[in-house]
């Protein structure tokens, strides 16, 4: 079966040049193939498009109507292809971005005004959620993920380090003492993060590769780091959280770092997108922007 769009292009060129042979030369096709394309359209439509004579070609009424439609459709195809090509070159359009709640609120949302000043043709649909999202099924262009990545169907770029610390309020340490070694955690109130993580509600891991696992327990479990932060600042217990959450409280003394002689889990912060396709310019530009903005020493680690 001949390609319908190609047949439409051939018909438009035949109508414009008034000749099968002239259209064949212009399209670098044989005259036989040009004739087949027009005949295929007529068979599909069930109408005659051209009156043929030895001297000239004349459009039928149906041919004139179809020619107008073909010219419109082909112009729309060209416009769509040009627009898609432009998306690969120039950052533009809506970028659907999914980000963990706390990191998105604290560090992604404040970055968007600067990016949109640089790239005013880009707008954002920002989703803040700590749950694991399916990028393809839910239609996200890009996601920010914190942790060790296992899904090989994703393309990932590391945009920032994610350093973690164990800390507590001075009031808690004054009342309950300061843990000096990992075994001491067994007698402390360890506030747990309930989402799947190496730093979970019932176990904390240490070492660069998480090779040391310590069981913990406490009287508060939460699926949000800011909730655990508030409880820790109020003196409820120890927390094991990223510095992008606890950094400000460490700097101003509301929290104190403990067990700092033990290497902590360093999961990394990544921008991820589905594999198997070229990323649009808006995605490439925003990923590069975040990597430059945060860098190897992001602001949230300043002074720690």
Residue, then its C-alpha position, 0 to 999 in steps of 0.5 A: x500500500x502506498x503511503x497516503x501522505x506521499x500520495x497527497x504530496x504527489x497529487x498536489x505537485x501534479x496539480x501545480x505543474x499540470x503534468x505527470x512527467x513534470x511532477x515526476x522530475x520535480x519529485x525525483x520519481x518515475x512517471x509510473x510511480x507518480x501515476x500509481x500514487x494518483x491512482x491510489x488516491x482515486x481508488x481510495x476516494x472512489x472519485x476521479x481527481x483529474x481529467x487526462x488528455x494528451x494535451x493537459x490535465x484538468x482537475x475535476x470538481x472533486x479534485x479541486x476540493x480534495x486539492x484544497x484539503x490536501x494543501x491544508x493538511x500538508x501545511x499542518x503536517x509541516x507546521x507540526x514537524x517544525x514545531x517538534x524540531x524546534x522543541x529539540x532546539x529551543x526550550x519551550x512549552x510546558x515542562x511536567x516536573x515531579x519532585x519529592x515534597x520537601x526538596x521541591x518546596x525548599x529548593x526546586x520551587x525557589x529556582x523556577x523564577x530564575x529559570x523562567x527569566x532565562x527561558x521565558x517560553x517554558x512554563x511548569x506543571x509542578x507535582x510535589x509528592x513523596x510517592x514513587x511515580x511512573x513517569x511514562x504512565x503518568x506523563x511526567x517529562x522529568x522527575x527528581x529522585x533522591x536515593x540509589x537508582x535501580x530502574x534501568x529504564x530511566x536516564x539519570x543525571x546526578x545534579x547534587x550530592x545528598x549528605x545525611x546526618x544524625x542529629x537532635x535538639x540540645x534539649x533532648x541530648x541534655x536529658x537523654x545523653x549523646x550517643x557516642x557509637x552506633x550501638x548507643x542508638x538502641x537506647x535512644x528515641x529514633x524518629x523514623x521515616x516510613x517511605x522506602x529508604x535506607x534510612x527507614x523507620x526500623x533501621x538506619x544504614x551507615x557507610x558510603x555504600x550502606x554496608x552497616x545496618x543498625x536497628x532503631x525504634x522510636x515513638x514517632x514515624x512519619x512519611x515526611x522529613x519536615x514533620x520529623x524535623x519539627x519533632x526533633x527541634x521540639x526535643x522529641x528524639x534523634x533524626x537521620x535526615x538529609x542536610x537539605x532538610x536539617x542544614x538551617x537548624x544545624x547552622x543556627x544551633x536548634x539541632x546538633x549533629x551526633x555520631x559524626x565520626x561514622x560515615x553516613x549514607x550518601x544517596x545522591x540527587x538525580x534528574x531522571x527521564x524515560x529512556x529511548x527518546x531524545x530529551x526535549x530542549x526544555x528538559x535538557x536545559x532545566x537539568x543543566x540549570x539545576x546541576x549548575x545551580x546546586x553543584x558539588x557543594x550546594x548552598x544547603x551544605x554551606x558551613x556544615 
